[in-house]
Amino acid sequence: RYVYRHIYNRQQDVHFDSDVGHYVADTPLGEPDAKYWNSQPELLEQRRAAVDTFC
């Protein structure tokens, strides 16, 4: 399982979980980032492949 966390001002606002397969907003501040990153198939494929690299 690979988890990427985006933290701003000591608060997690977006995370990517390889079990889910896309970015999930944890706060309202992270919603635009999650929407933008989920719209980029190359970035999603890179994150999904990271599970093979790191795990």
PDB file with one MODEL, atoms N, CA, C and O in Angstrom:
MODEL        1
ATOM      1  N   ARG A   1       0.852  -1.184   0.000  1.00  0.00           N
ATOM      2  CA  ARG A   1       0.000   0.000   0.000  1.00  0.00           C
ATOM      3  C   ARG A   1       0.891   1.238   0.000  1.00  0.00           C
ATOM      4  O   ARG A   1       1.808   1.352   0.814  1.00  0.00           O
ATOM      5  N   TYR A   2       0.623   2.147  -0.900  1.00  0.00           N
ATOM      6  CA  TYR A   2       1.381   3.388  -1.030  1.00  0.00           C
ATOM      7  C   TYR A   2       0.452   4.552  -0.719  1.00  0.00           C
ATOM      8  O   TYR A   2      -0.645   4.648  -1.269  1.00  0.00           O
ATOM      9  N   VAL A   3       0.902   5.442   0.173  1.00  0.00           N
ATOM     10  CA  VAL A   3       0.116   6.626   0.539  1.00  0.00           C
ATOM     11  C   VAL A   3       1.002   7.852   0.368  1.00  0.00           C
ATOM     12  O   VAL A   3       2.098   7.919   0.923  1.00  0.00           O
ATOM     13  N   TYR A   4       0.520   8.818  -0.402  1.00  0.00           N
ATOM     14  CA  TYR A   4       1.196  10.103  -0.584  1.00  0.00           C
ATOM     15  C   TYR A   4       0.343  11.160   0.100  1.00  0.00           C
ATOM     16  O   TYR A   4      -0.843  11.304  -0.199  1.00  0.00           O
ATOM     17  N   ARG A   5       0.955  11.900   1.021  1.00  0.00           N
ATOM     18  CA  ARG A   5       0.212  12.922   1.760  1.00  0.00           C
ATOM     19  C   ARG A   5       0.740  14.303   1.405  1.00  0.00           C
ATOM     20  O   ARG A   5       1.950  14.530   1.387  1.00  0.00           O
ATOM     21  N   HIS A   6      -0.165  15.213   1.127  1.00  0.00           N
ATOM     22  CA  HIS A   6       0.188  16.608   0.875  1.00  0.00           C
ATOM     23  C   HIS A   6      -0.202  17.396   2.118  1.00  0.00           C
ATOM     24  O   HIS A   6      -1.376  17.472   2.480  1.00  0.00           O
ATOM     25  N   ILE A   7       0.801  17.980   2.761  1.00  0.00           N
ATOM     26  CA  ILE A   7       0.578  18.687   4.023  1.00  0.00           C
ATOM     27  C   ILE A   7       0.906  20.157   3.822  1.00  0.00           C
ATOM     28  O   ILE A   7       1.959  20.506   3.290  1.00  0.00           O
ATOM     29  N   TYR A   8      -0.003  21.005   4.253  1.00  0.00           N
ATOM     30  CA  TYR A   8       0.184  22.450   4.194  1.00  0.00           C
ATOM     31  C   TYR A   8      -0.153  23.024   5.559  1.00  0.00           C
ATOM     32  O   TYR A   8      -1.219  22.762   6.115  1.00  0.00           O
ATOM     33  N   ASN A   9       0.767  23.807   6.086  1.00  0.00           N
ATOM     34  CA  ASN A   9       0.564  24.459   7.378  1.00  0.00           C
ATOM     35  C   ASN A   9       0.252  23.425   8.480  1.00  0.00           C
ATOM     36  O   ASN A   9      -0.639  23.617   9.308  1.00  0.00           O
ATOM     37  N   ARG A  10       1.012  22.340   8.453  1.00  0.00           N
ATOM     38  CA  ARG A  10       0.906  21.243   9.427  1.00  0.00           C
ATOM     39  C   ARG A  10      -0.450  20.542   9.414  1.00  0.00           C
ATOM     40  O   ARG A  10      -0.851  19.942  10.411  1.00  0.00           O
ATOM     41  N   GLN A  11      -1.148  20.618   8.296  1.00  0.00           N
ATOM     42  CA  GLN A  11      -2.444  19.960   8.169  1.00  0.00           C
ATOM     43  C   GLN A  11      -2.500  19.219   6.829  1.00  0.00           C
ATOM     44  O   GLN A  11      -2.188  19.790   5.784  1.00  0.00           O
ATOM     45  N   GLN A  12      -2.892  17.970   6.869  1.00  0.00           N
ATOM     46  CA  GLN A  12      -3.024  17.186   5.647  1.00  0.00           C
ATOM     47  C   GLN A  12      -4.272  17.636   4.911  1.00  0.00           C
ATOM     48  O   GLN A  12      -5.381  17.560   5.439  1.00  0.00           O
ATOM     49  N   ASP A  13      -4.078  18.111   3.668  1.00  0.00           N
ATOM     50  CA  ASP A  13      -5.243  18.582   2.924  1.00  0.00           C
ATOM     51  C   ASP A  13      -5.608  17.678   1.749  1.00  0.00           C
ATOM     52  O   ASP A  13      -6.757  17.689   1.306  1.00  0.00           O
ATOM     53  N   VAL A  14      -4.659  16.895   1.236  1.00  0.00           N
ATOM     54  CA  VAL A  14      -4.922  15.972   0.136  1.00  0.00           C
ATOM     55  C   VAL A  14      -4.069  14.722   0.352  1.00  0.00           C
ATOM     56  O   VAL A  14      -2.951  14.812   0.860  1.00  0.00           O
ATOM     57  N   HIS A  15      -4.590  13.571  -0.029  1.00  0.00           N
ATOM     58  CA  HIS A  15      -3.764  12.368  -0.003  1.00  0.00           C
ATOM     59  C   HIS A  15      -4.111  11.470  -1.186  1.00  0.00           C
ATOM     60  O   HIS A  15      -5.221  11.494  -1.718  1.00  0.00           O
ATOM     61  N   PHE A  16      -3.113  10.677  -1.574  1.00  0.00           N
ATOM     62  CA  PHE A  16      -3.297   9.654  -2.599  1.00  0.00           C
ATOM     63  C   PHE A  16      -3.061   8.316  -1.932  1.00  0.00           C
ATOM     64  O   PHE A  16      -2.025   8.108  -1.300  1.00  0.00           O
ATOM     65  N   ASP A  17      -4.007   7.413  -2.066  1.00  0.00           N
ATOM     66  CA  ASP A  17      -3.905   6.068  -1.504  1.00  0.00           C
ATOM     67  C   ASP A  17      -3.959   5.085  -2.668  1.00  0.00           C
ATOM     68  O   ASP A  17      -4.894   5.119  -3.467  1.00  0.00           O
ATOM     69  N   SER A  18      -2.962   4.212  -2.766  1.00  0.00           N
ATOM     70  CA  SER A  18      -2.932   3.273  -3.889  1.00  0.00           C
ATOM     71  C   SER A  18      -4.118   2.313  -3.866  1.00  0.00           C
ATOM     72  O   SER A  18      -4.497   1.788  -4.913  1.00  0.00           O
ATOM     73  N   ASP A  19      -4.704   2.076  -2.712  1.00  0.00           N
ATOM     74  CA  ASP A  19      -5.891   1.217  -2.651  1.00  0.00           C
ATOM     75  C   ASP A  19      -7.108   1.890  -3.289  1.00  0.00           C
ATOM     76  O   ASP A  19      -7.971   1.217  -3.854  1.00  0.00           O
ATOM     77  N   VAL A  20      -7.173   3.217  -3.197  1.00  0.00           N
ATOM     78  CA  VAL A  20      -8.282   3.973  -3.790  1.00  0.00           C
ATOM     79  C   VAL A  20      -7.989   4.267  -5.262  1.00  0.00           C
ATOM     80  O   VAL A  20      -8.870   4.134  -6.112  1.00  0.00           O
ATOM     81  N   GLY A  21      -6.741   4.670  -5.564  1.00  0.00           N
ATOM     82  CA  GLY A  21      -6.332   4.902  -6.943  1.00  0.00           C
ATOM     83  C   GLY A  21      -6.473   6.321  -7.436  1.00  0.00           C
ATOM     84  O   GLY A  21      -6.250   6.582  -8.618  1.00  0.00           O
ATOM     85  N   HIS A  22      -6.839   7.253  -6.563  1.00  0.00           N
ATOM     86  CA  HIS A  22      -6.915   8.656  -6.952  1.00  0.00           C
ATOM     87  C   HIS A  22      -6.729   9.537  -5.715  1.00  0.00           C
ATOM     88  O   HIS A  22      -6.702   9.051  -4.584  1.00  0.00           O
ATOM     89  N   TYR A  23      -6.601  10.843  -5.958  1.00  0.00           N
ATOM     90  CA  TYR A  23      -6.417  11.799  -4.868  1.00  0.00           C
ATOM     91  C   TYR A  23      -7.744  12.062  -4.173  1.00  0.00           C
ATOM     92  O   TYR A  23      -8.795  12.124  -4.810  1.00  0.00           O
ATOM     93  N   VAL A  24      -7.676  12.216  -2.860  1.00  0.00           N
ATOM     94  CA  VAL A  24      -8.856  12.486  -2.049  1.00  0.00           C
ATOM     95  C   VAL A  24      -8.576  13.734  -1.220  1.00  0.00           C
ATOM     96  O   VAL A  24      -7.544  13.824  -0.554  1.00  0.00           O
ATOM     97  N   ALA A  25      -9.492  14.694  -1.262  1.00  0.00           N
ATOM     98  CA  ALA A  25      -9.353  15.918  -0.465  1.00  0.00           C
ATOM     99  C   ALA A  25      -9.755  15.628   0.978  1.00  0.00           C
ATOM    100  O   ALA A  25     -10.792  15.016   1.236  1.00  0.00           O
ATOM    101  N   ASP A  26      -8.924  16.073   1.906  1.00  0.00           N
ATOM    102  CA  ASP A  26      -9.218  15.909   3.330  1.00  0.00           C
ATOM    103  C   ASP A  26      -9.799  17.181   3.939  1.00  0.00           C
ATOM    104  O   ASP A  26     -10.432  17.136   4.993  1.00  0.00           O
ATOM    105  N   THR A  27      -9.583  18.303   3.278  1.00  0.00           N
ATOM    106  CA  THR A  27     -10.113  19.586   3.741  1.00  0.00           C
ATOM    107  C   THR A  27     -10.675  20.334   2.532  1.00  0.00           C
ATOM    108  O   THR A  27     -10.355  19.990   1.394  1.00  0.00           O
ATOM    109  N   PRO A  28     -11.495  21.337   2.758  1.00  0.00           N
ATOM    110  CA  PRO A  28     -11.989  22.148   1.630  1.00  0.00           C
ATOM    111  C   PRO A  28     -10.850  22.815   0.853  1.00  0.00           C
ATOM    112  O   PRO A  28     -10.971  23.035  -0.353  1.00  0.00           O
ATOM    113  N   LEU A  29      -9.753  23.137   1.533  1.00  0.00           N
ATOM    114  CA  LEU A  29      -8.608  23.747   0.862  1.00  0.00           C
ATOM    115  C   LEU A  29      -7.985  22.787  -0.158  1.00  0.00           C
ATOM    116  O   LEU A  29      -7.426  23.234  -1.160  1.00  0.00           O
ATOM    117  N   GLY A  30      -8.074  21.494   0.082  1.00  0.00           N
ATOM    118  CA  GLY A  30      -7.478  20.513  -0.811  1.00  0.00           C
ATOM    119  C   GLY A  30      -8.347  20.098  -1.980  1.00  0.00           C
ATOM    120  O   GLY A  30      -7.872  19.401  -2.877  1.00  0.00           O
ATOM    121  N   GLU A  31      -9.601  20.506  -1.996  1.00  0.00           N
ATOM    122  CA  GLU A  31     -10.508  20.085  -3.068  1.00  0.00           C
ATOM    123  C   GLU A  31     -10.061  20.531  -4.461  1.00  0.00           C
ATOM    124  O   GLU A  31     -10.105  19.719  -5.385  1.00  0.00           O
ATOM    125  N   PRO A  32      -9.632  21.786  -4.657  1.00  0.00           N
ATOM    126  CA  PRO A  32      -9.176  22.169  -6.007  1.00  0.00           C
ATOM    127  C   PRO A  32      -7.947  21.377  -6.457  1.00  0.00           C
ATOM    128  O   PRO A  32      -7.847  20.999  -7.624  1.00  0.00           O
ATOM    129  N   ASP A  33      -7.010  21.123  -5.534  1.00  0.00           N
ATOM    130  CA  ASP A  33      -5.821  20.348  -5.889  1.00  0.00           C
ATOM    131  C   ASP A  33      -6.194  18.923  -6.268  1.00  0.00           C
ATOM    132  O   ASP A  33      -5.710  18.405  -7.274  1.00  0.00           O
ATOM    133  N   ALA A  34      -7.042  18.286  -5.481  1.00  0.00           N
ATOM    134  CA  ALA A  34      -7.450  16.911  -5.771  1.00  0.00           C
ATOM    135  C   ALA A  34      -8.159  16.836  -7.121  1.00  0.00           C
ATOM    136  O   ALA A  34      -7.915  15.916  -7.902  1.00  0.00           O
ATOM    137  N   LYS A  35      -9.023  17.786  -7.392  1.00  0.00           N
ATOM    138  CA  LYS A  35      -9.749  17.795  -8.667  1.00  0.00           C
ATOM    139  C   LYS A  35      -8.780  17.964  -9.839  1.00  0.00           C
ATOM    140  O   LYS A  35      -8.905  17.281 -10.855  1.00  0.00           O
ATOM    141  N   TYR A  36      -7.822  18.871  -9.696  1.00  0.00           N
ATOM    142  CA  TYR A  36      -6.845  19.115 -10.759  1.00  0.00           C
ATOM    143  C   TYR A  36      -5.950  17.900 -10.977  1.00  0.00           C
ATOM    144  O   TYR A  36      -5.753  17.468 -12.113  1.00  0.00           O
ATOM    145  N   TRP A  37      -5.408  17.349  -9.895  1.00  0.00           N
ATOM    146  CA  TRP A  37      -4.504  16.200 -10.016  1.00  0.00           C
ATOM    147  C   TRP A  37      -5.233  14.974 -10.546  1.00  0.00           C
ATOM    148  O   TRP A  37      -4.645  14.197 -11.298  1.00  0.00           O
ATOM    149  N   ASN A  38      -6.487  14.778 -10.181  1.00  0.00           N
ATOM    150  CA  ASN A  38      -7.256  13.642 -10.686  1.00  0.00           C
ATOM    151  C   ASN A  38      -7.589  13.787 -12.166  1.00  0.00           C
ATOM    152  O   ASN A  38      -7.908  12.799 -12.827  1.00  0.00           O
ATOM    153  N   SER A  39      -7.517  15.007 -12.692  1.00  0.00           N
ATOM    154  CA  SER A  39      -7.808  15.223 -14.109  1.00  0.00           C
ATOM    155  C   SER A  39      -6.593  14.958 -14.998  1.00  0.00           C
ATOM    156  O   SER A  39      -6.696  15.037 -16.222  1.00  0.00           O
ATOM    157  N   GLN A  40      -5.447  14.645 -14.397  1.00  0.00           N
ATOM    158  CA  GLN A  40      -4.220  14.408 -15.157  1.00  0.00           C
ATOM    159  C   GLN A  40      -3.873  12.920 -15.132  1.00  0.00           C
ATOM    160  O   GLN A  40      -3.334  12.427 -14.141  1.00  0.00           O
ATOM    161  N   PRO A  41      -4.177  12.202 -16.214  1.00  0.00           N
ATOM    162  CA  PRO A  41      -3.959  10.749 -16.218  1.00  0.00           C
ATOM    163  C   PRO A  41      -2.493  10.344 -16.061  1.00  0.00           C
ATOM    164  O   PRO A  41      -2.205   9.289 -15.495  1.00  0.00           O
ATOM    165  N   GLU A  42      -1.557  11.171 -16.557  1.00  0.00           N
ATOM    166  CA  GLU A  42      -0.140  10.830 -16.423  1.00  0.00           C
ATOM    167  C   GLU A  42       0.285  10.836 -14.959  1.00  0.00           C
ATOM    168  O   GLU A  42       1.027   9.959 -14.515  1.00  0.00           O
ATOM    169  N   LEU A  43      -0.186  11.818 -14.221  1.00  0.00           N
ATOM    170  CA  LEU A  43       0.156  11.919 -12.804  1.00  0.00           C
ATOM    171  C   LEU A  43      -0.450  10.762 -12.016  1.00  0.00           C
ATOM    172  O   LEU A  43       0.206  10.191 -11.145  1.00  0.00           O
ATOM    173  N   LEU A  44      -1.689  10.421 -12.316  1.00  0.00           N
ATOM    174  CA  LEU A  44      -2.329   9.296 -11.630  1.00  0.00           C
ATOM    175  C   LEU A  44      -1.597   7.989 -11.924  1.00  0.00           C
ATOM    176  O   LEU A  44      -1.411   7.165 -11.029  1.00  0.00           O
ATOM    177  N   GLU A  45      -1.186   7.801 -13.165  1.00  0.00           N
ATOM    178  CA  GLU A  45      -0.461   6.580 -13.521  1.00  0.00           C
ATOM    179  C   GLU A  45       0.885   6.520 -12.804  1.00  0.00           C
ATOM    180  O   GLU A  45       1.318   5.449 -12.379  1.00  0.00           O
ATOM    181  N   GLN A  46       1.542   7.666 -12.672  1.00  0.00           N
ATOM    182  CA  GLN A  46       2.822   7.717 -11.960  1.00  0.00           C
ATOM    183  C   GLN A  46       2.640   7.340 -10.490  1.00  0.00           C
ATOM    184  O   GLN A  46       3.440   6.583  -9.941  1.00  0.00           O
ATOM    185  N   ARG A  47       1.610   7.855  -9.860  1.00  0.00           N
ATOM    186  CA  ARG A  47       1.348   7.535  -8.452  1.00  0.00           C
ATOM    187  C   ARG A  47       0.961   6.066  -8.292  1.00  0.00           C
ATOM    188  O   ARG A  47       1.374   5.412  -7.335  1.00  0.00           O
ATOM    189  N   ARG A  48       0.174   5.557  -9.222  1.00  0.00           N
ATOM    190  CA  ARG A  48      -0.231   4.143  -9.138  1.00  0.00           C
ATOM    191  C   ARG A  48       0.971   3.223  -9.319  1.00  0.00           C
ATOM    192  O   ARG A  48       1.027   2.155  -8.710  1.00  0.00           O
ATOM    193  N   ALA A  49       1.939   3.625 -10.156  1.00  0.00           N
ATOM    194  CA  ALA A  49       3.139   2.817 -10.376  1.00  0.00           C
ATOM    195  C   ALA A  49       4.110   2.910  -9.202  1.00  0.00           C
ATOM    196  O   ALA A  49       4.966   2.039  -9.043  1.00  0.00           O
ATOM    197  N   ALA A  50       3.993   3.940  -8.388  1.00  0.00           N
ATOM    198  CA  ALA A  50       4.902   4.114  -7.252  1.00  0.00           C
ATOM    199  C   ALA A  50       4.785   2.976  -6.252  1.00  0.00           C
ATOM    200  O   ALA A  50       5.739   2.694  -5.527  1.00  0.00           O
ATOM    201  N   VAL A  51       3.652   2.326  -6.201  1.00  0.00           N
ATOM    202  CA  VAL A  51       3.489   1.201  -5.275  1.00  0.00           C
ATOM    203  C   VAL A  51       4.469   0.079  -5.634  1.00  0.00           C
ATOM    204  O   VAL A  51       4.959  -0.614  -4.742  1.00  0.00           O
ATOM    205  N   ASP A  52       4.758  -0.108  -6.916  1.00  0.00           N
ATOM    206  CA  ASP A  52       5.724  -1.128  -7.327  1.00  0.00           C
ATOM    207  C   ASP A  52       7.153  -0.704  -7.008  1.00  0.00           C
ATOM    208  O   ASP A  52       8.008  -1.552  -6.749  1.00  0.00           O
ATOM    209  N   THR A  53       7.417   0.593  -7.025  1.00  0.00           N
ATOM    210  CA  THR A  53       8.753   1.094  -6.743  1.00  0.00           C
ATOM    211  C   THR A  53       9.077   1.053  -5.258  1.00  0.00           C
ATOM    212  O   THR A  53      10.168   0.635  -4.872  1.00  0.00           O
ATOM    213  N   PHE A  54       8.150   1.479  -4.432  1.00  0.00           N
ATOM    214  CA  PHE A  54       8.426   1.653  -3.011  1.00  0.00           C
ATOM    215  C   PHE A  54       7.955   0.502  -2.130  1.00  0.00           C
ATOM    216  O   PHE A  54       8.448   0.351  -1.012  1.00  0.00           O
ATOM    217  N   CYS A  55       7.032  -0.296  -2.592  1.00  0.00           N
ATOM    218  CA  CYS A  55       6.461  -1.321  -1.702  1.00  0.00           C
ATOM    219  C   CYS A  55       6.910  -2.722  -2.060  1.00  0.00           C
ATOM    220  O   CYS A  55       6.514  -3.684  -1.403  1.00  0.00           O
TER     221      CYS A  55
ENDMDL
END
